[in-house]
């Protein structure tokens, strides 16, 4: 069975490795031989290693629970492959390159190598490409796995993507939907890039910036482009791009079926933005409303761009809470996800109602709502426990407590922008490793990782 899993994982990783052909061509075009060497070696090594697993097994995967193992192995393999170009090109330590790799793939957008102004165009493209694959690709990959191995992975992704996932169906249509969703995200990226280009940004830079905004990563190229975000329309384009990335694929699935009615979670998301916006504006009366709203969208979407030093101290902690909640389920945003928070709030209101009206039993609108609330509560508790463990490890590693909690939230929710880049560039090796693990765990999903820690799981497969 393990060989069957490795065969399927190898197929995904081989296709992923071939995606480096694009930055390789850019490196050849700009005449940077070191970049050409880094990408060529990565493609060659990935291709050679894949030859050992190219023999198709006699039987396909029979045990649906192996999908969890596939998911984690694919993510691990993507990290390993993506790490190689960084390590071959930059004069940086192993942990710095690993941190930069995971930061890009998890859309955390935390820069530790530095000197981005002197980077070749090929590596600028490569970094944005990693962000786009990490943000958009995880949605498409999840849908593809659901179409084949949905029996076991169904419950896990149901808690992440919400009950509306049922509306998409579990058949070959889901695989087709995955392809269509990928096309939609490509279209959104293209529209965003065209908007930037029309507003005076160079075509190449417009594409790079749109990839960062749609994938809700913090790798904006504002420091490379004079005049970028000097106009209000640039902030508007960025805000709209981040919002589009923060809406779950269920909404786009409805659009594919010509159903233009917005899902309840999308409506709740905009009400949530409205409430957060009012609070931030009241807490920052001296800051321009446009700047406040931009930072609101940036941190709710877990993109993490914007200068939070303009805001009051209380506002920063409000942004911490908002980034922990994150965007819609099934989106490119990180965090706990709004759908889970809604389930917990519904459970709390039910408890309060039962307290003052004990004669009335709490009735759920749908049979599985109770199970959904239980899953949401368990996940949030697990998320907070992991966050607390990460915080404790960072404090024991010598980090100041306030910095430790902010960096834990930044990495676990993949928002990145709660601290200045200089803080991350001065990390000790142990601190860097802890934060790298938090970023990876926050993106892959805790449940899938912890399933592999169960002894019974390995006995059954």
N, C-alpha and C positions, 0 to 999 in steps of 0.2 A: 504493500500500500504506500509506503514512504516513497518508493521509486516513482509511483504514479503521480504523487504530489509534486515531487521534484521535477518530473517531466513537464507538468502543467506550469509550474512556477518558471521553469527555464524558458518556456515559450514566451511568457509575458516579459521576462527580463531581456530576452534577445531582441524583441521588438522595441523595448525601451532603450536599449543600448544603441540601436540604429537611429534613434532620434538625435543622437549627437552628431550625425552627419551634417545637420544644418549649421551649428556653430563651427564645425570643421571647415565647411565651405567658406564661411565668413573669415575664418583664420587664414585660409589659403588666399582669399581675395585681398586681405589687408597685408599679406606678406609676413605675418608673425610666425616664424618657424617654431618657436617654443610652444605656442598654442596649438599649432598643427601637430606637433609631437605629442602633446598631452591628450588631445582628443583621439588621435590615431591609435595610440597605445591602448586607450580605454576600449575603443571599438574592437581592436584586435584581441585583447585579452578576454573580453566578454564573448566574442565569437568562438575562440578556442575552447574556453571552458564549457560552452554550450554543446560542443561536439560530443562530450562525454554523456550527455543526456538526450541526444537526438533520436535514439532508438525508441520508437513508440511502444509502450507496454502493451501486453496482450489484452489486458482488461482495462477499461476505463475506471475512474474512481467510483466505487460503489457506496462507500460510507459517507453520507452527507456531512458528518461532523468534521471531516478533513478540510472543509472550507475555511474553518478558523485558522488552521495551520497554514493553509495557502495564503490567507490574507496577511498574516504576520511575516511569513517568509518572503512574500513579494515586497512588502515594505522594507524589510531588512536588506534584501538584495538590491533594491533601488538605491538605498543609502550607500551601500558598498560601491556600486558602480559609479554613482554620482560623486563619490569622494575622490576617486582617482585623479580626474583632471585638476582639481584644486591642489592636491598634494604634489603633483608633478610640475605644476606651473609656478606656484607661489612659494616664496621663501618664508614659510610659516610652519609652526609645529603641527604634529599629528592631530592634537586635540583642537587646535584652532581651525584646521581644515575640516575636521569632523563637525565642529560646531557650526561653521558656515554652511556646510552641506545640509545638515538637519534643519538649520534655520530657514534655508531657502525652501526645502521640500515641505516643511510644515507651515509655510507662509508666515513664520514669525517675523522675518525681516530684520533680524538683528545682525549687524555687521561687526565682525571682530578682526578680520584681516586688515582692513583699512586701505587708504590710498586709492579709493575707487576712481579718483580723477585720472589716474595713470593706467587704469586697466584697459586692455585691448577691447575692441568692440565685440569680439567673439565671446569673451567671458562675461561682458555685460548682458549679451543675448542669452548666454548659457544660464546665468543666474536668474533672469526673468523666466526663462523656459522651465527651470526647476520649480519656481513658484507657481507657474501656471499648471504644470503637471501635478504638483502637490495639492493645489486647491481644486482644480476642475477634474483632474484625473482620478482622484479618490472617489468622486461621485460616480463617474463612469465605470470605474473598476468595480465598485460595490454593486451597481446595477447588473453588471455582467456576471458577477458571482451569484447574485440572486437568481438569475435566469437559469442557472445550471444546478446550484447547490442550495436551493432555497429552503429545503426541509429543515435544516439545522440552523442556518444563519438567519432565518426569517425572524425569529424572536428578537435577536440582537439588533437587526437593522430596523425592526418595527419600533423599538424604543428610541432609536436615533432619528428615524425619518418620519415617525408619526403614523397614526392609523390611516391617514389618507393614502399611504403607500398601497393599500389594498386596491385603490381605484385604478392603479396601473396594471394590475393583473400579474400573475406569475406564470409566464409561458415564454415562448420564443418572442412574443411581443416586447418583453422586457429587454431582451438583447437588442432588439431594433430600437427601442426607446433610448437605450444607452448611447447608441450611435447618433440618434437624433438630438439627444441632449448635448453631446459633444459638438455637434454642428451648431446648435443654438449658442453655446458658449463661445465658439469661434466667431459666430456672427456678432455677438455682443462685444467681443474684443475688437472686431473690425470696425463696428460702429463707433466705439469709444475712440479708437485710433483716428478715424476720419474726423471726428469732432475736434480732437486735439490739433490735427493737421490744419483744419479750416481756421482754427483760432491762432495760427501762427507758429505752431511747434513743428520742427522738422519731422519728415515722415518716419525716419528710423527711430528717433526719440519718441514720437507719438505712439508707435507700436510697442516699444519697451514700457512706456508709462501705462498704457492701457492694459497690458498683460499683468502688471503689478496691481492695478486697481480692481480689475475683474476678479482676480484670484484672491483679493483682499489680503495681499502681503504688504509689508512695510517697506519694500525696496523701491521707493520712489527715486527717480533720477533727477530730482530738483536741483541738486548741487552740481549737476553736469550741464544743465541747460540754463543759460542766463535768460531771465525774463519769465521762466516757467512759474506759474502761480503769481505773476505780477498783475494779472487781470482776474476780476471776479468770475469771469466765465470759465476759467481753468478750474477754479474751486467747484463750480457747478458741475462741470463734466466729471471731475473726480468723485464728487458726492453721488451723482447718478450711477456711475460705474460701480462704486462700492455697494450701493443699495441693490443693484441688479445681482451682484455676487452674493449678497446676504439673503436673498430669497431662495427658498428650497426648490429643488427640481420638480416637486409635485406641481408647482404652479406652471412650469413649462410643460410638464406632462399634460396638464389640462389644456394648455394652448395648442398642443399637438393634436388634441381631440376636438379642437374648435370650441372648447368650453371656456368662455371668457369671464366666467364668474370667479372672482378672487377667493381662494381658500380662506377659511376662518383664521388660520395662523398668520397669513399675510396681512389681513386686516388688523389682527392683534399686534403685529409687528409695527405697523404704522402708528397705532395708538400708543404703543410702548415708546416709540421715537418721539411722539408729541409730548408725552409726559416727561421724558428725560430732557427734552429740549427746553421745556418751560422751567424746570428746576435749574438747569445750567445757566439759562439767561438771568434768572433771579439771583443766582449766586455770583454772577459776573456782570454787574450793571455797567462797568466801565469798558468792557470788551465788546467789539462790534458783533452784532447778532450773527452776521454771516460767518465769522471765524468760529463762534461758539457752535453753531449748527454743523459746520464742517468737522470740527473735532468730535462732536457727538456721533455723527455718522461713521467717522473713522474708527472710533473705539467700540461702538456697538457692533460694527462689522468685523472687529478684531484686526483691522488693517494697521492701526497704530501710527498713522502719520499726523503731523501737526505739532505745533509748539505748545505743549501743555504748560510751559512756564508762564504763559500769559494768563492762565486761570488761577483762581484762588486755591488755597491748600485743600479746602473742603471739596472743591470740584474735582481734584485729582482722585480723591477716594471715592467720589461718586462714579468717576470713569472706571475705577477698579471694579466696582460692583457691576456696572453695565457691561464691561468687557468679559466678566465672568459669566454673565447670562448669554452674551453672544447674539448671533442672528437666528434665522429660521433653521429648523431641522432639515438636513439634506442639502445644505448650502455650502459654499466654499468658506464660510465664516467658521471660527473656532468657538470655544466656550462650551457651557453646559447645554445651551440651546433653549430657545424660548418655549418650545413645546413642552419640555420637561418642567420648566418653572410654572407654566400654566396648570399642568397636572397636579403639582404639589399645592398650588394656591387653591385649586378646586377642592382638594382633600382637606385643607385647613378650614375653608369656609364650611364644608360639610360637617367637620368636627364641631365648629362653633354653633352651627345651626342645631345639631343634635344636642348640644349642651343646654340650650335654652328651650328646646322643644323635644324632650326625651320621648314623647309619645309618637314622634314621627320618625320613621326609619328613613335613612338616606337612600334614595333611589338613583340609580345610574341610568343615564340615557341609553347607553349601549352596554351589552353584557361584559365586554372586555375592558370597560373603562376602569374598573377597580384594579385589574391586573396592570393596566397601563400606569396608574397612579403608584402602585407598589414598585414597579420597575423604575419609574422616575425618582421616587424617594430613595431607592437603593443606589441608583446611579449617582445622584447628587451627594449622598453620604460618602460613597466611594471616592468621588471626585475631591471632596473636601478633605477626606482622610489622606489621600495621596498628596494633596497640596500641603497639608500639615506636615507630613513626613518629609517632603522636599524642603519645606521651610526649616524644620529641625536639623536636617542634614547640612543645609547651608550655614546655619548658625554655628553648628559644631565644626564646620570647615573654616570658621573665622570671619564670616560675613556679618555686618551690622544688621540687627533684627529688622529695621524698617526697610533696608535695601533687600534683605532676604525675602520678605513677604512680597514686595513689589516685583522682584525678579522671578519669584515662584509663579505669581499670577501671570506675569508677562509671557513666560515660557509655556506654562501649562495650558493657557487659553490661546496661545499663539498670537498674542496681540503685539508683543515686542516693544511698543513705544512708550511704556510707562517710565522708562529710565533712559538716561543719556547713553549714547553709544560708548562713551569713554568708560562707563562703569563695566561694561562687558569686556572691553579690550584690556582691562586690568585684572581680570579674574585669575585666580590661581588654577593650576591644572585640575585639582579636585573639584573646585566650584564649577569650572567649565564642564566637566564630565556630568555632574549632577544636573545642571541646567539642560544639557544635551538630552539626557534621559527624560527629563520632564517634557521637553518639546516633543520628543518622539512618542511618548506615552499619550500625551494630550491629543495628538493627531491620529494615531492608529486606532484609538478607542480602547479604554481600560478593559471592557468586558472581553474583547477578543484576546487580549494578552493574558488575562487572569484565567480564562478557560484552559489555556495551555499549561497552567500551573496545577491543575487538578489531576491527581494520580489516576482517578477513575477514567478521565478522558483518554489517557494513554493506554489503559487496559482495554477499553472498548474498541479502539481503532486497531 
